[in-house]
Amino acid sequence: MTEHQVLGPASAGWSDYVGTAAAEDAVATLGSPSLYELAGVDRERWTILGIDIAVDATTSVTVYAFDRQSSGLVSVDEIERLGWESGQIPVSAFPVSADRVDAFIEDAFKRLSIRLVARTVRDQALVVHD
């Protein structure tokens, strides 16, 4: 029997701080590697749908991608529809090799924003006063 892991919200031990993250793809420029090249994922076969970046004793990156070739689905709309209709989208994990993690993080995103707040006040509005 195959074990399936559901990708949910990020967690870390006690998860004292929780939050959100957002990223913007780096602008593809001639001569620079794409997200697919940085992760070592074949763009002709796979569609990247998720990325984990974990910082512990070391930093690791795992990319999660959908196999268009084996599913027969081509567009992101079809993949999204599959998720709504079946309640899940099957993905495969592609760990980025340790020697490529820094380059991946530096080159994959134009912008990367992470906001963490104390778990106890996660549903409260934090308002910055000058």
Backbone as a printed PyTorch tensor [residue, N CA C, xyz], in Angstrom:
tensor([[[  0.8420,  -1.1820,   0.0000],
         [  0.0000,   0.0000,   0.0000],
         [  0.8870,   1.2450,   0.0000]],

        [[  0.5840,   2.1960,  -0.8500],
         [  1.3470,   3.4290,  -0.9560],
         [  0.8660,   4.4210,   0.0870]],

        [[  1.8160,   5.0430,   0.7750],
         [  1.4740,   6.0590,   1.7620],
         [  1.3630,   7.4050,   1.0630]],

        [[  0.3430,   8.1700,   1.3990],
         [  0.1390,   9.4820,   0.8010],
         [  0.2620,  10.5450,   1.8840]],

        [[  0.9960,  11.5880,   1.5970],
         [  1.1570,  12.7180,   2.5000],
         [  0.3780,  13.8950,   1.9350]],

        [[ -0.5150,  14.4450,   2.7240],
         [ -1.2650,  15.6210,   2.3080],
         [ -0.4430,  16.8470,   2.6700]],

        [[ -0.2150,  17.7260,   1.6880],
         [  0.5040,  18.9660,   1.9530],
         [ -0.4630,  19.9760,   2.5410]],

        [[ -0.2390,  20.3570,   3.7710],
         [ -1.0930,  21.3340,   4.4370],
         [ -0.2860,  22.5640,   4.7740]],

        [[ -0.7430,  23.3110,   5.7750],
         [ -0.0070,  24.5040,   6.1860],
         [  1.3770,  24.1350,   6.7160]],

        [[  2.2820,  25.0690,   6.6130],
         [  3.6250,  24.8630,   7.1510],
         [  3.5420,  24.6850,   8.6620]],

        [[  4.4450,  23.8870,   9.2030],
         [  4.5080,  23.7220,  10.6550],
         [  5.9560,  23.5250,  11.0520]],

        [[  6.2430,  23.8380,  12.3120],
         [  7.6050,  23.7010,  12.8310],
         [  7.5320,  23.4080,  14.3190]],

        [[  7.7490,  22.1660,  14.6890],
         [  7.7550,  21.8180,  16.1100],
         [  6.5080,  22.3110,  16.8080]],

        [[  6.6750,  23.2650,  17.6700],
         [  5.5470,  23.8260,  18.4280],
         [  4.7680,  24.8580,  17.6210]],

        [[  5.3020,  25.3030,  16.5070],
         [  4.6780,  26.3340,  15.6740],
         [  4.2510,  27.5450,  16.5110]],

        [[  5.2030,  28.0600,  17.2900],
         [  4.9310,  29.2370,  18.1230],
         [  4.5280,  30.4450,  17.2890]],

        [[  5.0510,  30.5240,  16.0880],
         [  4.6990,  31.5880,  15.1610],
         [  4.1270,  30.9330,  13.9150]],

        [[  3.0510,  31.4840,  13.4050],
         [  2.4070,  30.9630,  12.2070],
         [  2.2160,  32.1160,  11.2460]],

        [[  1.9510,  31.8070,   9.9840],
         [  1.7880,  32.9260,   9.0740],
         [  1.5350,  32.5320,   7.6440]],

        [[  1.9280,  33.4470,   6.7940],
         [  1.7020,  33.2930,   5.3680],
         [  3.0020,  33.5820,   4.6270]],

        [[  3.0260,  33.1720,   3.3900],
         [  4.1500,  33.4880,   2.5180],
         [  3.5990,  33.7520,   1.1260]],

        [[  4.2940,  34.5710,   0.4000],
         [  3.9280,  34.8570,  -0.9830],
         [  5.2150,  35.0540,  -1.7730]],

        [[  5.1970,  34.6480,  -3.0310],
         [  6.3810,  34.8080,  -3.8690],
         [  5.9470,  35.1570,  -5.2780]],

        [[  6.8210,  35.8540,  -5.9470],
         [  6.6100,  36.2280,  -7.3400],
         [  7.7200,  35.5930,  -8.1560]],

        [[  7.3390,  34.8840,  -9.2270],
         [  8.3560,  34.2650, -10.0770],
         [  9.3600,  35.3010, -10.5450]],

        [[ 10.6060,  34.8740, -10.6130],
         [ 11.6280,  35.7420, -11.1870],
         [ 11.3190,  35.9270, -12.6700]],

        [[ 11.6380,  37.0590, -13.1850],
         [ 11.4450,  37.3170, -14.6050],
         [ 12.4650,  36.4840, -15.3720]],

        [[ 11.9570,  35.6600, -16.2680],
         [ 12.8550,  34.8290, -17.0700],
         [ 13.6490,  35.7090, -18.0200]],

        [[ 14.9350,  35.6360, -17.9340],
         [ 15.7800,  36.3950, -18.8400],
         [ 16.7050,  35.4290, -19.5630]],

        [[ 17.0920,  35.8060, -20.7380],
         [ 17.9580,  34.9830, -21.5580],
         [ 19.2400,  34.6690, -20.7930]],

        [[ 19.5690,  33.3930, -20.7360],
         [ 20.8050,  32.9920, -20.0740],
         [ 20.6530,  32.6540, -18.6090]],

        [[ 19.4940,  32.9700, -18.0060],
         [ 19.3050,  32.6200, -16.5980],
         [ 18.4040,  31.3910, -16.5110]],

        [[ 18.6320,  30.5450, -15.5200],
         [ 17.8490,  29.3110, -15.4190],
         [ 16.4100,  29.5800, -14.9800]],

        [[ 15.4950,  28.7450, -15.4860],
         [ 14.0940,  28.8510, -15.0880],
         [ 13.8850,  28.1150, -13.7690]],

        [[ 12.7150,  28.2700, -13.1870],
         [ 12.3580,  27.5510, -11.9670],
         [ 12.5070,  26.0460, -12.1860]],

        [[ 12.0930,  25.5730, -13.3360],
         [ 12.1810,  24.1490, -13.6570],
         [ 13.6360,  23.6900, -13.7360]],

        [[ 14.4790,  24.4970, -14.3620],
         [ 15.9020,  24.1490, -14.4480],
         [ 16.5470,  24.1740, -13.0690]],

        [[ 16.2140,  25.1620, -12.2540],
         [ 16.7780,  25.2520, -10.9080],
         [ 16.4120,  24.0380, -10.0620]],

        [[ 15.2000,  23.5240, -10.2640],
         [ 14.7240,  22.3860,  -9.4830],
         [ 15.0550,  21.0440, -10.1360]],

        [[ 15.5310,  21.0610, -11.3760],
         [ 15.8230,  19.8140, -12.0750],
         [ 14.5710,  19.0460, -12.4690]],

        [[ 13.5100,  19.7980, -12.8480],
         [ 12.2200,  19.2000, -13.2080],
         [ 11.9610,  19.4360, -14.6940]],

        [[ 11.5740,  18.3950, -15.4160],
         [ 11.3110,  18.4730, -16.8470],
         [ 10.0050,  19.2300, -17.1130]],

        [[ 10.1320,  20.4150, -17.6600],
         [  8.9800,  21.2890, -17.9310],
         [  8.0200,  20.6880, -18.9540]],

        [[  8.5070,  19.8400, -19.8430],
         [  7.6530,  19.2200, -20.8510],
         [  6.6930,  18.1970, -20.2390]],

        [[  7.0540,  17.6430, -19.0900],
         [  6.2540,  16.5890, -18.4610],
         [  5.5040,  17.0650, -17.2140]],

        [[  6.1100,  17.9380, -16.4340],
         [  5.6090,  18.2890, -15.1110],
         [  5.1470,  19.7380, -15.0350]],

        [[  4.2030,  20.0150, -14.1160],
         [  3.8180,  21.3820, -13.7610],
         [  4.0780,  21.5510, -12.2660]],

        [[  4.9270,  22.4980, -11.9100],
         [  5.2390,  22.7510, -10.5050],
         [  4.0420,  23.4290,  -9.8520]],

        [[  3.5750,  22.8510,  -8.7450],
         [  2.4060,  23.3780,  -8.0360],
         [  2.7120,  23.8000,  -6.6020]],

        [[  3.8480,  23.4080,  -6.0570],
         [  4.1540,  23.7680,  -4.6750],
         [  5.6410,  23.7370,  -4.4040]],

        [[  6.0530,  24.4840,  -3.3890],
         [  7.4620,  24.5430,  -2.9970],
         [  7.5280,  24.6320,  -1.4790]],

        [[  8.3500,  23.7860,  -0.8730],
         [  8.6610,  23.8810,   0.5540],
         [ 10.0830,  24.3970,   0.7000]],

        [[ 10.2610,  25.3970,   1.5530],
         [ 11.5860,  25.8660,   1.9290],
         [ 11.6600,  25.7140,   3.4400]],

        [[ 12.5950,  24.9040,   3.9050],
         [ 12.7240,  24.6320,   5.3370],
         [ 14.1100,  25.0560,   5.8130]],

        [[ 14.1290,  25.7850,   6.9220],
         [ 15.3880,  26.2150,   7.5120],
         [ 15.4900,  25.5630,   8.8790]],

        [[ 16.5060,  24.7310,   9.0430],
         [ 16.7670,  24.0370,  10.3020],
         [ 18.2740,  24.1380,  10.5110]],

        [[ 18.9380,  23.0390,  10.7550],
         [ 20.4020,  23.0700,  10.8200],
         [ 20.9590,  23.4520,   9.4500]],

        [[ 20.2340,  23.0750,   8.4130],
         [ 20.5630,  23.4640,   7.0440],
         [ 19.2780,  23.9490,   6.3810]],

        [[ 19.4010,  24.5010,   5.2010],
         [ 18.2320,  24.9270,   4.4330],
         [ 17.9660,  23.8850,   3.3590]],

        [[ 16.6960,  23.5050,   3.2170],
         [ 16.3340,  22.5420,   2.1810],
         [ 15.1630,  23.0730,   1.3730]],

        [[ 15.0780,  22.6090,   0.1420],
         [ 13.9920,  22.9900,  -0.7580],
         [ 13.4490,  21.7210,  -1.4010]],

        [[ 12.1260,  21.6020,  -1.4020],
         [ 11.4570,  20.5130,  -2.1130],
         [ 10.4080,  21.1370,  -3.0080]],

        [[ 10.3800,  20.6940,  -4.2640],
         [  9.4090,  21.1730,  -5.2400],
         [  8.3950,  20.0570,  -5.4570]],

        [[  7.1140,  20.4150,  -5.5520],
         [  6.0440,  19.4450,  -5.7800],
         [  5.4420,  19.7200,  -7.1520]],

        [[  5.3930,  18.6720,  -7.9790],
         [  4.9450,  18.8640,  -9.3510],
         [  3.9470,  17.7860,  -9.7660]],

        [[  3.0490,  18.1850, -10.6530],
         [  2.0060,  17.3160, -11.2080],
         [  2.4980,  16.7340, -12.5260]],

        [[  2.2940,  15.4350, -12.7180],
         [  2.7370,  14.7420, -13.9250],
         [  1.6620,  14.8350, -15.0100]],

        [[  1.8250,  15.7750, -15.9300],
         [  0.8680,  15.9460, -17.0280],
         [  0.9080,  14.7710, -17.9920]],

        [[  2.0770,  14.2100, -18.1910],
         [  2.2390,  13.1240, -19.1610],
         [  1.4230,  11.8890, -18.7760]],

        [[  1.5000,  11.4570, -17.5190],
         [  0.7790,  10.2440, -17.1330],
         [ -0.7100,  10.4890, -16.9340]],

        [[ -1.0970,  11.7420, -16.6860],
         [ -2.5110,  12.0500, -16.4300],
         [ -3.2870,  12.3650, -17.7010]],

        [[ -2.5860,  12.8380, -18.7170],
         [ -3.2590,  13.2630, -19.9350],
         [ -3.8300,  14.6680, -19.8330]],

        [[ -3.6330,  15.3360, -18.7040],
         [ -4.1020,  16.7160, -18.5370],
         [ -2.9730,  17.6570, -18.9430]],

        [[ -3.3230,  18.7370, -19.6050],
         [ -2.2950,  19.6190, -20.1390],
         [ -2.2860,  20.9830, -19.4560]],

        [[ -3.4450,  21.6060, -19.3320],
         [ -3.4920,  22.9870, -18.8470],
         [ -3.6500,  23.0460, -17.3260]],

        [[ -3.2770,  24.1890, -16.7860],
         [ -3.4500,  24.4240, -15.3560],
         [ -4.9350,  24.3970, -15.0040]],

        [[ -5.7940,  24.8700, -15.9090],
         [ -7.2400,  24.8220, -15.6730],
         [ -7.7280,  23.3860, -15.4990]],

        [[ -7.2100,  22.4780, -16.3310],
         [ -7.5960,  21.0680, -16.2050],
         [ -7.1090,  20.4680, -14.8860]],

        [[ -5.8950,  20.8430, -14.4810],
         [ -5.3430,  20.3530, -13.2150],
         [ -6.1740,  20.8890, -12.0490]],

        [[ -6.5300,  22.1610, -12.1100],
         [ -7.3650,  22.7620, -11.0600],
         [ -8.7190,  22.0520, -10.9880]],

        [[ -9.3230,  21.7960, -12.1310],
         [-10.6190,  21.1020, -12.1830],
         [-10.5120,  19.7130, -11.5450]],

        [[ -9.4180,  19.0040, -11.8310],
         [ -9.1880,  17.6920, -11.2290],
         [ -9.2180,  17.8030,  -9.7010]],

        [[ -8.5760,  18.8230,  -9.1740],
         [ -8.5520,  19.0290,  -7.7270],
         [ -9.9310,  19.2720,  -7.1490]],

        [[-10.7180,  20.1140,  -7.8170],
         [-12.0680,  20.4070,  -7.3260],
         [-12.9650,  19.1780,  -7.4230]],

        [[-12.8290,  18.4250,  -8.5110],
         [-13.7140,  17.2720,  -8.7240],
         [-13.3410,  16.0670,  -7.8610]],

        [[-12.0490,  15.8290,  -7.6550],
         [-11.6390,  14.6290,  -6.9120],
         [-11.2410,  14.9260,  -5.4650]],

        [[-11.0950,  16.1980,  -5.1460],
         [-10.7130,  16.5670,  -3.7830],
         [ -9.2130,  16.5170,  -3.5380]],

        [[ -8.4430,  16.2190,  -4.5730],
         [ -6.9930,  16.1950,  -4.4120],
         [ -6.2980,  16.2760,  -5.7690]],

        [[ -5.0530,  16.7000,  -5.7280],
         [ -4.2130,  16.7180,  -6.9200],
         [ -2.9510,  15.9290,  -6.5600]],

        [[ -2.6970,  14.8390,  -7.2590],
         [ -1.4970,  14.0520,  -6.9510],
         [ -0.2410,  14.7670,  -7.4590]],

        [[  0.7530,  14.8650,  -6.6020],
         [  2.0210,  15.4860,  -6.9700],
         [  3.1680,  14.5700,  -6.5550]],

        [[  4.3010,  14.7910,  -7.1610],
         [  5.5300,  14.0960,  -6.7870],
         [  6.4880,  15.1130,  -6.1920]],

        [[  7.3050,  14.6460,  -5.2270],
         [  8.2750,  15.5110,  -4.5570],
         [  9.6200,  15.4400,  -5.2670]],

        [[ 10.2170,  16.5980,  -5.4950],
         [ 11.5430,  16.7060,  -6.0950],
         [ 12.4300,  17.5060,  -5.1440]],

        [[ 13.1900,  16.8340,  -4.2790],
         [ 14.1080,  17.5730,  -3.4010],
         [ 15.2160,  18.2200,  -4.2380]],

        [[ 15.4860,  19.4770,  -3.9700],
         [ 16.5760,  20.1810,  -4.6450],
         [ 17.8640,  19.7820,  -3.9310]],

        [[ 18.8810,  19.4090,  -4.6930],
         [ 20.1270,  18.9590,  -4.0680],
         [ 20.7210,  20.0680,  -3.2040]],

        [[ 21.3540,  19.6570,  -2.1120],
         [ 21.8800,  20.6020,  -1.1190],
         [ 22.8120,  21.6360,  -1.7400]],

        [[ 23.5840,  21.2350,  -2.7290],
         [ 24.5310,  22.1710,  -3.3350],
         [ 23.8550,  23.1830,  -4.2600]],

        [[ 22.5530,  23.0190,  -4.5200],
         [ 21.8250,  23.9430,  -5.3960],
         [ 20.7770,  24.7800,  -4.6520]],

        [[ 20.6130,  24.5490,  -3.3530],
         [ 19.5660,  25.2320,  -2.5870],
         [ 19.7460,  26.7500,  -2.5980]],

        [[ 20.9430,  27.2320,  -2.3310],
         [ 21.1670,  28.6800,  -2.3020],
         [ 20.8570,  29.3200,  -3.6480]],

        [[ 21.3220,  28.7140,  -4.7170],
         [ 21.0550,  29.2500,  -6.0570],
         [ 19.5670,  29.2220,  -6.3460]],

        [[ 18.8810,  28.1560,  -5.9270],
         [ 17.4390,  28.0630,  -6.1500],
         [ 16.7300,  29.2440,  -5.4920]],

        [[ 16.9970,  29.4710,  -4.2200],
         [ 16.3160,  30.5350,  -3.4790],
         [ 16.6490,  31.9120,  -4.0620]],

        [[ 17.8980,  32.1290,  -4.4130],
         [ 18.3040,  33.4270,  -4.9620],
         [ 17.7340,  33.6890,  -6.3560]],

        [[ 17.6450,  32.6420,  -7.1730],
         [ 17.2790,  32.8410,  -8.5740],
         [ 15.8160,  32.5510,  -8.9060]],

        [[ 15.1120,  31.8110,  -8.0500],
         [ 13.7560,  31.3690,  -8.3910],
         [ 12.7150,  32.4740,  -8.2660]],

        [[ 12.9400,  33.4130,  -7.3580],
         [ 11.9030,  34.4010,  -7.0700],
         [ 12.4060,  35.8220,  -7.2610]],

        [[ 11.5450,  36.6460,  -7.8130],
         [ 11.8320,  38.0760,  -7.8900],
         [ 11.6340,  38.6800,  -6.5020]],

        [[ 10.5680,  38.2400,  -5.8430],
         [ 10.2600,  38.6840,  -4.4840],
         [  9.7970,  37.4850,  -3.6710]],

        [[ 10.1690,  37.4440,  -2.4040],
         [  9.7190,  36.4120,  -1.4840],
         [  9.4070,  37.1050,  -0.1700]],

        [[  8.1870,  36.9640,   0.3010],
         [  7.7500,  37.6220,   1.5270],
         [  7.1750,  36.5830,   2.4790]],

        [[  7.6230,  36.6200,   3.7160],
         [  7.1290,  35.7040,   4.7490],
         [  6.7060,  36.5530,   5.9390]],

        [[  5.5100,  36.3250,   6.4290],
         [  5.0420,  37.0370,   7.6170],
         [  4.6320,  36.0060,   8.6520]],

        [[  5.2070,  36.1280,   9.8540],
         [  4.8860,  35.2460,  10.9550],
         [  4.3550,  36.0770,  12.1120]],

        [[  3.3530,  35.5680,  12.7940],
         [  2.8220,  36.2120,  13.9990],
         [  2.6870,  35.1560,  15.0790]],

        [[  2.6610,  35.6030,  16.3320],
         [  2.4970,  34.6760,  17.4430],
         [  1.1940,  33.9000,  17.2680]],

        [[  1.2800,  32.5940,  17.4370],
         [  0.1220,  31.7160,  17.2360],
         [ -1.0760,  32.1760,  18.0630]],

        [[ -0.8310,  32.6600,  19.2750],
         [ -1.9280,  33.0400,  20.1740],
         [ -2.7380,  34.2240,  19.6700]],

        [[ -2.1560,  35.0530,  18.7950],
         [ -2.8840,  36.2180,  18.2690],
         [ -3.0640,  36.1480,  16.7570]],

        [[ -2.9550,  34.9660,  16.1810],
         [ -2.9980,  34.8230,  14.7170],
         [ -4.2860,  35.3200,  14.0850]],

        [[ -5.3920,  35.3310,  14.8310],
         [ -6.6690,  35.7800,  14.2690],
         [ -6.9930,  37.2200,  14.6490]],

        [[ -6.0200,  37.9320,  15.2230],
         [ -6.2230,  39.3240,  15.6280],
         [ -5.5700,  40.2530,  14.6180]],

        [[ -6.0930,  41.4680,  14.5180],
         [ -5.4960,  42.4730,  13.6360],
         [ -4.3310,  43.1380,  14.3620]],

        [[ -3.1450,  43.0310,  13.7850],
         [ -1.9880,  43.7430,  14.3230],
         [ -1.8520,  45.0290,  13.5250]],

        [[ -1.9240,  46.1650,  14.1980],
         [ -1.9200,  47.4600,  13.5310],
         [ -0.6530,  48.2140,  13.9440]],

        [[  0.1500,  48.6150,  12.9920],
         [  1.3900,  49.3250,  13.2650],
         [  1.0760,  50.7940,  13.5450]],

        [[  1.5190,  51.2830,  14.6910],
         [  1.3650,  52.6940,  15.0610],
         [  2.7500,  53.3290,  15.0930]],

        [[  2.8930,  54.4700,  14.4510],
         [  4.2070,  55.1580,  14.4400],
         [  4.4190,  55.9220,  15.7080]]])
